[in-house]
């Protein structure tokens, strides 16, 4: 990830996801990055190639496997962090 993005909200999560994708690891952060892939690419983030289908569903399933009762809340919280990062990166703030 570009050093200018490091101060944005959620950058730690996005950075972890990018590293996991580069290593071929399907983690919660990696799936979150794939959920946001189109917008992340538009703001200049280079994503490793991936052929993971339905990242939204896979992310939810991974969260449910960890904590079925909290999956919905955690999914929404992660997506909010992703959107915060994307907005900050789009504004260059």
Secondary structure, 3 states (H helix, E strand, C coil): CCHHHHHCCCHHHHHHHHHHHHHCCCCHHHHHHHHCHHHHHHCCCCCCCCCCCCHHHHHHHHHHHHCHHHHHHHHHHHHHHHHHHHHHHHHCC
